Amino acid sequence: MTVRALEPADLDGLAAELARLPLLRRYGRDAGAVRRDLDAARARGEGLVVAADAAGVHGLAWFLPQGTLALGGYLRLLAVVPGRERAGVGALLLDAFERGTVALGTRHAFLLVSDFNTDAQRFYARHGYVEVGVLPRLVLPDVDERLYWKRL
């Protein structure tokens, strides 16, 4: 499996797969919304990489490689398609985000994790991220977002 830039041909299939994730359903993102979000991110030049092999695309990392708190990169979304969890896809994509951030000379990585997403909280902790704060009801009225940070 390799990490490469998201290509226009990836969009429809990937959006459909990601829209099946409970996390994105909770935030009201159907396949059309996911595709529009990714198209807009591409137009803005944001970081969009996928983990793929001959069988297809298995996950996405969407990030801003610099600018967060004027210190580092922000991982907006790391998502693995259903059925590919715990196969190393997330770690591969997280590494790509971190390398992309460091390549631009920043040494800090930030991300948010929903309070109910305990699997993601454990994943990021295993990869050296530390919870540094909580943003109550930032996106949804019944969900707090946990802010995580890592010195790269």
Contacts in CASP RR format, 6 or more apart in sequence:
PFRMAT RR
TARGET T0000
AUTHOR 0000-0000-0000
METHOD contacts of the structure
MODEL  1
MTVRALEPADLDGLAAELARLPLLRRYGRDAGAVRRDLDAARARGEGLVV
AADAAGVHGLAWFLPQGTLALGGYLRLLAVVPGRERAGVGALLLDAFERG
TVALGTRHAFLLVSDFNTDAQRFYARHGYVEVGVLPRLVLPDVDERLYWK
RL
1 51 0 8 1.000
1 52 0 8 1.000
1 53 0 8 1.000
1 58 0 8 1.000
1 89 0 8 1.000
1 92 0 8 1.000
2 51 0 8 1.000
2 52 0 8 1.000
2 53 0 8 1.000
3 49 0 8 1.000
3 50 0 8 1.000
3 51 0 8 1.000
3 52 0 8 1.000
3 61 0 8 1.000
3 92 0 8 1.000
3 93 0 8 1.000
3 95 0 8 1.000
3 96 0 8 1.000
4 49 0 8 1.000
4 50 0 8 1.000
4 52 0 8 1.000
5 48 0 8 1.000
5 49 0 8 1.000
5 50 0 8 1.000
6 14 0 8 1.000
6 38 0 8 1.000
6 42 0 8 1.000
6 48 0 8 1.000
6 49 0 8 1.000
6 50 0 8 1.000
6 60 0 8 1.000
8 42 0 8 1.000
10 50 0 8 1.000
10 52 0 8 1.000
10 57 0 8 1.000
11 35 0 8 1.000
11 38 0 8 1.000
11 39 0 8 1.000
12 31 0 8 1.000
12 35 0 8 1.000
13 57 0 8 1.000
14 34 0 8 1.000
14 38 0 8 1.000
14 50 0 8 1.000
14 57 0 8 1.000
14 59 0 8 1.000
14 60 0 8 1.000
14 81 0 8 1.000
15 31 0 8 1.000
15 32 0 8 1.000
15 34 0 8 1.000
15 35 0 8 1.000
15 38 0 8 1.000
16 31 0 8 1.000
17 57 0 8 1.000
17 81 0 8 1.000
17 82 0 8 1.000
18 24 0 8 1.000
18 29 0 8 1.000
18 31 0 8 1.000
18 34 0 8 1.000
18 59 0 8 1.000
18 60 0 8 1.000
18 79 0 8 1.000
18 81 0 8 1.000
19 25 0 8 1.000
19 29 0 8 1.000
19 30 0 8 1.000
19 31 0 8 1.000
19 32 0 8 1.000
19 33 0 8 1.000
19 34 0 8 1.000
20 81 0 8 1.000
20 82 0 8 1.000
21 79 0 8 1.000
21 82 0 8 1.000
23 79 0 8 1.000
23 114 0 8 1.000
23 117 0 8 1.000
24 34 0 8 1.000
24 79 0 8 1.000
26 114 0 8 1.000
26 116 0 8 1.000
26 140 0 8 1.000
26 143 0 8 1.000
27 139 0 8 1.000
27 140 0 8 1.000
29 37 0 8 1.000
38 48 0 8 1.000
38 60 0 8 1.000
38 62 0 8 1.000
41 47 0 8 1.000
41 48 0 8 1.000
41 62 0 8 1.000
41 76 0 8 1.000
42 48 0 8 1.000
46 62 0 8 1.000
46 63 0 8 1.000
46 64 0 8 1.000
46 76 0 8 1.000
47 61 0 8 1.000
47 62 0 8 1.000
47 63 0 8 1.000
47 64 0 8 1.000
47 65 0 8 1.000
48 60 0 8 1.000
48 61 0 8 1.000
48 62 0 8 1.000
49 60 0 8 1.000
49 61 0 8 1.000
49 93 0 8 1.000
49 96 0 8 1.000
49 97 0 8 1.000
50 57 0 8 1.000
50 58 0 8 1.000
50 59 0 8 1.000
50 60 0 8 1.000
50 61 0 8 1.000
50 93 0 8 1.000
51 57 0 8 1.000
51 58 0 8 1.000
51 59 0 8 1.000
51 60 0 8 1.000
51 89 0 8 1.000
51 90 0 8 1.000
51 92 0 8 1.000
51 93 0 8 1.000
52 58 0 8 1.000
52 59 0 8 1.000
57 81 0 8 1.000
58 80 0 8 1.000
58 81 0 8 1.000
58 84 0 8 1.000
58 87 0 8 1.000
58 89 0 8 1.000
59 79 0 8 1.000
59 80 0 8 1.000
59 81 0 8 1.000
59 84 0 8 1.000
59 89 0 8 1.000
59 90 0 8 1.000
59 93 0 8 1.000
60 77 0 8 1.000
60 78 0 8 1.000
60 79 0 8 1.000
60 93 0 8 1.000
61 75 0 8 1.000
61 77 0 8 1.000
61 78 0 8 1.000
61 90 0 8 1.000
61 93 0 8 1.000
61 94 0 8 1.000
61 96 0 8 1.000
61 97 0 8 1.000
62 75 0 8 1.000
62 76 0 8 1.000
62 77 0 8 1.000
62 78 0 8 1.000
63 73 0 8 1.000
63 74 0 8 1.000
63 75 0 8 1.000
63 76 0 8 1.000
63 97 0 8 1.000
63 101 0 8 1.000
64 73 0 8 1.000
64 74 0 8 1.000
64 76 0 8 1.000
65 72 0 8 1.000
65 73 0 8 1.000
65 97 0 8 1.000
65 100 0 8 1.000
65 101 0 8 1.000
65 103 0 8 1.000
65 104 0 8 1.000
65 106 0 8 1.000
66 72 0 8 1.000
66 73 0 8 1.000
66 101 0 8 1.000
66 104 0 8 1.000
66 105 0 8 1.000
66 106 0 8 1.000
67 73 0 8 1.000
67 74 0 8 1.000
67 106 0 8 1.000
68 74 0 8 1.000
68 108 0 8 1.000
68 110 0 8 1.000
69 108 0 8 1.000
69 110 0 8 1.000
71 106 0 8 1.000
71 107 0 8 1.000
71 108 0 8 1.000
72 101 0 8 1.000
72 106 0 8 1.000
72 107 0 8 1.000
72 108 0 8 1.000
72 109 0 8 1.000
72 110 0 8 1.000
73 97 0 8 1.000
73 101 0 8 1.000
73 106 0 8 1.000
73 108 0 8 1.000
73 109 0 8 1.000
73 110 0 8 1.000
74 109 0 8 1.000
74 110 0 8 1.000
74 111 0 8 1.000
75 94 0 8 1.000
75 97 0 8 1.000
75 109 0 8 1.000
75 110 0 8 1.000
75 111 0 8 1.000
76 111 0 8 1.000
78 90 0 8 1.000
78 93 0 8 1.000
78 94 0 8 1.000
78 97 0 8 1.000
78 111 0 8 1.000
80 87 0 8 1.000
80 89 0 8 1.000
80 90 0 8 1.000
80 93 0 8 1.000
90 123 0 8 1.000
91 127 0 8 1.000
94 127 0 8 1.000
97 109 0 8 1.000
98 109 0 8 1.000
98 150 0 8 1.000
98 152 0 8 1.000
101 108 0 8 1.000
101 109 0 8 1.000
101 152 0 8 1.000
102 152 0 8 1.000
106 152 0 8 1.000
107 151 0 8 1.000
107 152 0 8 1.000
108 149 0 8 1.000
108 150 0 8 1.000
108 151 0 8 1.000
108 152 0 8 1.000
109 129 0 8 1.000
109 149 0 8 1.000
109 150 0 8 1.000
109 152 0 8 1.000
110 147 0 8 1.000
110 148 0 8 1.000
110 149 0 8 1.000
111 124 0 8 1.000
111 129 0 8 1.000
111 147 0 8 1.000
111 148 0 8 1.000
112 135 0 8 1.000
112 138 0 8 1.000
112 145 0 8 1.000
112 146 0 8 1.000
112 147 0 8 1.000
112 148 0 8 1.000
113 120 0 8 1.000
113 121 0 8 1.000
113 124 0 8 1.000
113 145 0 8 1.000
113 146 0 8 1.000
113 148 0 8 1.000
114 120 0 8 1.000
114 143 0 8 1.000
114 144 0 8 1.000
114 145 0 8 1.000
114 146 0 8 1.000
115 134 0 8 1.000
115 143 0 8 1.000
115 144 0 8 1.000
115 145 0 8 1.000
115 146 0 8 1.000
116 143 0 8 1.000
121 131 0 8 1.000
121 146 0 8 1.000
124 148 0 8 1.000
125 131 0 8 1.000
127 150 0 8 1.000
128 150 0 8 1.000
129 148 0 8 1.000
129 149 0 8 1.000
129 150 0 8 1.000
130 148 0 8 1.000
130 149 0 8 1.000
130 150 0 8 1.000
131 146 0 8 1.000
131 147 0 8 1.000
131 148 0 8 1.000
132 147 0 8 1.000
132 148 0 8 1.000
132 149 0 8 1.000
133 146 0 8 1.000
133 147 0 8 1.000
134 144 0 8 1.000
134 145 0 8 1.000
134 146 0 8 1.000
134 147 0 8 1.000
135 144 0 8 1.000
135 145 0 8 1.000
135 146 0 8 1.000
135 147 0 8 1.000
136 144 0 8 1.000
137 143 0 8 1.000
137 144 0 8 1.000
138 144 0 8 1.000
138 145 0 8 1.000
139 145 0 8 1.000
END
